[in-house]
Amino acid sequence: MTTAPVKTAPVETPSAALREFYAQQPRWTPGAADGAGGDAPSEYASIEVPRDYRDPGGERLTIAISRRRAADPGRRRGILLSVNGGPGGDWGLGRELPAKYTGTSVHQAYDLIGFDPRGTGESTLLHAEVAIPKAPFDSRPPDSAFGTLAEDMRQRELACERAGGELRRHISTPNTARDMDVIRAVLGEEKLSFVGYAYGAYVGVVYGTLFPARLDRSVLDSCVHPDWTWREQFLWQGDAVQRNVDHWARWTARRDGHFGLGGSAAQVLAVVEDVISRLEEQSDSPALRTLFDGAVGNRAAHRGQWAELGAIVAGLREDPARARELLSEQGTWRPADNEGDLRVGVLEAITLEHAWPADPEVYYQDMRDFRKRFPYGYGVLRAQPWVGAFRTFEAAEEPVRPARDGYPVGLVVQADGDPMDHYAGGVAMAELLGHHLITVEDSGDHEVYALVGNPHVDAYVNRYLAEGELPEPRVSVPGTAARPDVPADADEG
């Protein structure tokens, strides 16, 4: 894998042409009482931003924002702006994210600010036409399906172009960061503090790079790797999932007396592959095998489901005909974007910030490799052609190289088994920025602070945000999903 060239962006100073946007006075509308922490409900407003910051006099976009005022005005130290993951805004829930922090010391000290990033939610939407794929959903597609998979992605990109038009080029991470600075200004604040999750963490890093004098305290939860392209982020998910599967296989092997799947990790995985073969013999359709591959990868990430996964494997080895029963709760990876005429197209726009290989054979070779090494949790599909292979537009600017020059040391939170954003990404981001790192050990959690109920993470982050107290540069805490209480075999201790 190669690292795409990126440029460290110069620190940005708003031009005189942008003063109108920075001087807006939002009109707040109270929301309905929600009972969160017994506090007042959120207020909602909309502001305008340039579609293209290089052309402030051109078309405008609307950004929907929310606010929960600090619960203790006497302790108030500013605003805390939060950004959820995606890319794509997690179904437009950005404005509701501040509700996760109500009733905490953080809410005592900050006005909690949320917003739907451009292209999502109640902000100006970036649409894409729905393009229904023709390739069957298959965790181990044969070479004969590669061409159809590529054509599906080509049609997906054309559908994005038809509905998104020129707006696609302006749905970008730097522009979302610039929107954040407009939000800061219209709220009358000199600085903002920040919590970002997954892609949202990257937005915060870009904000700090472009506006270092405007960033105070910052928390980056479940980071992308600062040196990887979007394609590399996708590819490394295969490795992240496989690491969890290997941990599960070793744990299961030490309990061979209970599960009967073999006394070594290799033997356990051999049974898994035997189940795969038997499921393929049952049907010409890849559906059952695909569900099983998904169950192995997804449940291995959740330590609390390890015993259940062992029982599923054992049950299918004894009776493959029980597959539909044992896999009834297993979902699929493909996004549910095949209903209606339009959907949100932000994911495709953001991931095209980086260049993608145009030669389909590059993807096909990676798929063959992943089919052998990373079949579980739909790892092969991380290697398949993406819309970037057929891109219909060029990004308006180069990706921003993350840097910390002028704002305080912050926190990175990363689970060591995060299947979406590889642990290596959090380590690299912390090292690059000089941030302190909280490692959630033995955990497949993704987006941790205030979202999964980890008291150790929440305590560290709340203390930092509310009181300015950083933990040691490198600390570790346990995850929330404990391994099942199944004793190891006697000879293993």
N, C-alpha and C positions, 0 to 999 in steps of 0.2 A: 504494500500500500504506500502511496506517496502523499505527501502533504501539499495541499494546494497553496500557491503563493498568495499571501494576503498582506495588506498594507496597514501599518499603524496609522489610524486616522488622526489628523490634527485636532487639537482641542477646539471645539466650536464655540463661537460667540455669536449670539443672534444678531442678525443684521437689522438695520433700521426698518427694512420692509416687513419684518416679522413683528414689529412692535404692536401692531393692531391685534395680532393673535395673543400675544403675551398680556395684553391689557384687558382681555375679555372679563366680564363680570357674570359668572354663571348664575342662573336662576334655579334655585333648589326647590324640589318638590318632595315632600315627605312620603316615604313608603308606608305600607301597612305595618302595624306592630307585629313582630315575629317572635317575641318572647326570648330572643337569644340573650342569655345572661341577664335578663331583666333590664336591659338598656334600651335607650330610645332607638327607634328603627333607623335604617339607612335613609339618607336623603339622596335624591337623584338629580342629575343635570346633564346637559349636553354642551359641548364646546365645538368650535370649528378649528380645523388645522389645514394647512396647505396639502393638497394631494402630492405636490412636488415641492420640496423645500427650496429647490433652486429657482422656482418660479412662484413666489408667494402671491403674485397677483392672478394666478391661474385658478383652476378648479379647486374646490374645497371639499373636505370630508368632515363628517360628524363623528365625534368621539363621545361615547356615553360613559359617564363617571358616577361614582357613588362615594358617600362619606358617612362615617359614623364618628361623631365628635368624641374627643377624649373624655373618658368617664370622670376624670379628676382634673378639672381645669387648672387647679393650683399646681399640678405636677406636669402639665403639658409641656413637651419639649419640641413638638413639631408634627409633621405628617409621616405616616408609614404607608408607602405605596406598595401594593403586592401585584404580582403578575403570575398567572397560572401557566400550565404547560401547553403542549401542542406539538409542533406549531399548528395553530388553528383555534386556539382559545378554549379547548376543552368544551365545545358545544356552547360557547357564549356565556360562561359562568363567571367571567372576570369580575363583574361588578359585585357579585355575591361573596367573593373570597374573603373580604374583611370580616364577615360574620364568624369565621373560624377563630378569630382572635378575641372575641368579646368575652368579658368576664375575666380577663387576664391582666397582669401588671402592664403588659404592652398596651392594652386599651386604656389603662389609666394614664399613660404617658403620651399617647399619640392620637391624633385624628386618623382613623383608618380609612385609606383611600383605595378604591378599586376602579377598574375600568375595563371595558371590552376593547382589546386592541383593534386597530383599523382592520377592516375586513370581516369582523366577527360580531356576534351578539346583536346588541342594539346600536352599535356603531355602523357606519357605512359598510355594507356587506360586499364582499368579493364573491361573486357567484361563479359556479362552474355548472355546465350542463351535466346531467347524469349520463354516464356511459356504462352500460351493463356489460361486464366482461363475458367473453365467450369461452375462455379456458376454464375447465372445472377447477374448483378449489382443491388443490392437491399439495400435500406437504412434501412429496418426493416426485415432482413431475418428471416424466421421461423426456429424453431429448426431443422426441417427436412433438411435444407440447410447447417447446421453447418459442417457436415462431408465432404461435397463437398468443402466448403470454406477451411477447413483444408488441404484437399488433394491438392487443388490448390497451397497452400503455400508450401507444401512439394515438389511438382513438381517445383515450382519457385526456391526453395533452391537447388535442384538437378541441375537445369539449370544454376544457378550461379556457382556451383562447377565445372560443366563440362567445362565451358568457362573460368572461373577465375583461377582455379587451385591453386597453391601455392601462387600466387601473392595476393590472397584475404587476407591472414593473415598479410600482410605487408601494406595494405591500412588502415591506422589507424590515429587517431587524433595525438598521440605523434609523429608519423613519419612525418606527415604533418608539425607539429611544428618544427621538426628537419630540414626539407627541408627549412623552412623559415630562419633558422639560417645559412644554407649554402648560401641562396640568399643574406642575409645581408653581409656575409663575402666576397663573390665574387664581391660584389659592393663596397668593401673597406670601409665599415662603421663600427664604433664601436658599434652603437646602431641603432635600428629602432623604428619608431613610427607606430601606427597600428590603422586601423579601420576594424572591423569585424561585419558581419550581421548574426544573427540567429546562425546556426551551425558554421559559420565563427567566431562569437564572442567567442564561446567555444574554437576554435582553438587558438585564441589569448590568452585566459586565460591559456591554457595549455602551450603555448610558454612562458608566463610570469612566470609560475611555474617552468619550466625546465631551463629557461635562464633569470633569473630576472635581472642580470647585463646588459643584452643586450636590455632591453625594456625601452623605454622612455615614450612618451605620448600614451595613448591608449583609444579607444572609442569602447564600446561594445553595439551594437544596436540589440534589440530583442533577449534577452538572453534565453538560456535553463536554467533550474533550476539546481544549482550545486549539489543538493542532490538526484535528481531523475534519475532512470535508463532510458534507451531509451523507455522501455515499459511504464513507468510512464509518460514520456513526451507525448507519444501518447495518453494515457488515459486522461490526464488532458486537452487535446484539447476539449474533450466532454464538460467539465465544462466551458471552456472559451467560446465556441460557445453558450452554453445555457445562459450564463450571458448576452451576446448581445441580444439574443432572448427575455429574460425577460425585458431588458431595452426598447426594441422596443414595447413589449406588454403593458408596463406601459404608454409609450408615446402615443400609439394608443388609449388606453382606455381613456385618458384625452381628446381625440378628437372624442368621440363617435358620436357627432353630425355631424362630417364630414365623418367618415368611417363607422359608424353603426355596429361596431363589438363587442360592449359591453362596459360597463362603468368600468370594472376592468380588470387587467391583466389576471386573471383566466378566465374571460368570453371571452376575445380575444383569448386566447390559446384554449379554448373549441371550438371556431369557426374553428380555424386551424385544430383541430382534427376531427371536423365534415367534413371539406373539404377532409381530408385524407380518411375518411370512404366512402365518395361519389366517390372519385377517384378509390378506390379499388372495388367498386360496378360496375364501368364502364368497367373494364378489368381484366382478369386473370393475366395479366403481371404487374410486379411491376414498370414498367418504369415511368409512369406518377406520381405515388405517390413518387417515388424516386426523380424525378426532383423537385417536390414541396417541399419535405423535404430539398433538397439542396438549393432551392431558399430562404426558410425561414431562414436557418442558415447563408448562405452567404450574403444575402442582409441585414440581421440584423446587421452584422458587419460593414456595410458601412452606416454611419448616413445619408448621402445624398440620399440613396435609401429607406428610411423608408416609405415615402408616397407612393412610387411605390409598395412596398411590401404590404402595407395596401390595395391598389387598387387591387392587384392580388388576395389577400385573399377574398375581397368582391366580385370580379368578379367571382371567382370559386364557391363561395357559391351560387351565383345566377344561374350560368350556368356552371356546371362542364365540359360540352362538349367543353368549350373554353380553356381547359387545354393546348393543343398543341400550340395554339396561344399565350396565356399569358406566357407560359414557354419556348418559342422558343429560347430565348437567354441564358437559363440556361445550364451550363455545368455539367459534372460529375467529380467525385473525382478520379476515378481510373486512374493512369498514362497511357499515351498513349504509351504502350510498346508492342503492339501486331502486329507490322508491321516489316517485315524483319526477319533476322535470329539472329542478335545480337543487344544488347543494352548495355548501361553503367550500371555496377553492383555495383557502389560505395555505394549507399544508404544501400543496404543489408549488405555489408561488415562493414561499420561504425556502424550500429545499432547492430551488433553482438559483439561489444566491451563489452557489458554487457551480463550477463546470462539472458536467457528467460525461463519461465516455460516450461517443456516438456510435462505436462499433458494437453491434449486438453480441459478437463473439466474445468480447470481454466479459459480458454478463453470463453468457452460456458456460464459459470455463469456470467462473466462480460458482455457478449453480452446481456443476458437476462435483466440484470440490466440497461444497457445503452439503451436498446430498450424502457424501461419505462421512463428513466430520461433524456436521451440525444439523441433523435432520429434525431434532425435537423442538417443540415450541414454534414450529413453522420457520425455522432458521433458514431453510433454502429460499424462502420467499424474500428474505432480506437481501439476497444476492441477485434476484431477478431484475430484468430491465425496469427502470422507473421512467416517469415522464421526462426526466432530464435528458434521457437519451434521444428524445425527439423534440427538444425545446423549441418553442416558437418565438421566444423573445430573449434578449440579452439583458442581464441585470443592469440597472442604472448606475451602479457603483460597485467597487470591489468590496468584499467582506472586510469587516473591521478586525484588525488584530488586537485581541484583548491586552490591556496594559493597566497598571495601577500607578499613576504618577500624579499625586495631589489629593488623594482622598484616603481616609483611615483604613487600617487593617480590618478585615471583616471575617465572616465565618463561612465555611463550606460544610455542608452536611451530605454524607454519601454512605449508602448501604453497600457492604462489600459484595452482596449478591444481587444488586439491582439489575434486572434483566433488560431494562430499556436503555439506561445510561450507564455504561460500563464504569465500574469502580475506578479504573485507571483514569477516567476523565476527571473525576473529582480530585484525585491526587494531583494530577497535572495542573488543574486550575488553581488549586491551593498553592502549589509551588510557584506557579507563574506569577500570581498576584501577591504572594507572601501572606495569604490568609491562614487562619487557624482551621484545622480540619477535625471534624467530629465523624468518626467512623462508626457506623452501626454494624456491629459484628454479627456474623452468622444470620444474615437477614436478606431476604429478597424484596424488601420494601422499596417502593418508588414514590418519591414525594412524601417526606416524613414529617417535618415540623408542623405541628398543630393539625395534621390530617389523619394520622394513624394512631394517635393516642400513645406515643412513646414518651413516658414521663421524664426520662433522662434527657432526651433531646430537647423536649419542651422547656425543661428547667434551665438548661444551658443557654438556649436561644433567648428565652424571656429575660433572663438575667443580663444578657449582653445588650439586647435592644432597650430594655427599660432602665438599666443602671450603668451600662457601658463596661461591664465586667466580662472580659474575654476569658475563656478557659485556657488551659495549657495549649501550646501550639498543636499538639497531636494528642487527642483523647479518644477512647473507645467506649462505647456503651452497648448493652445488649439490645437485640431486636425485640419486637413485641410478640412474635409468633415463636413459641418455644418448640423444640423438637419433641415429638411424642414420647410419652413415658413408657417406652418399650425397652426392657432391660436387654443389654448386650449378652451374647452367649458367654457362658462361664469362662471358657478358655481365652476370651478377649478381655477379661476383667470386667 
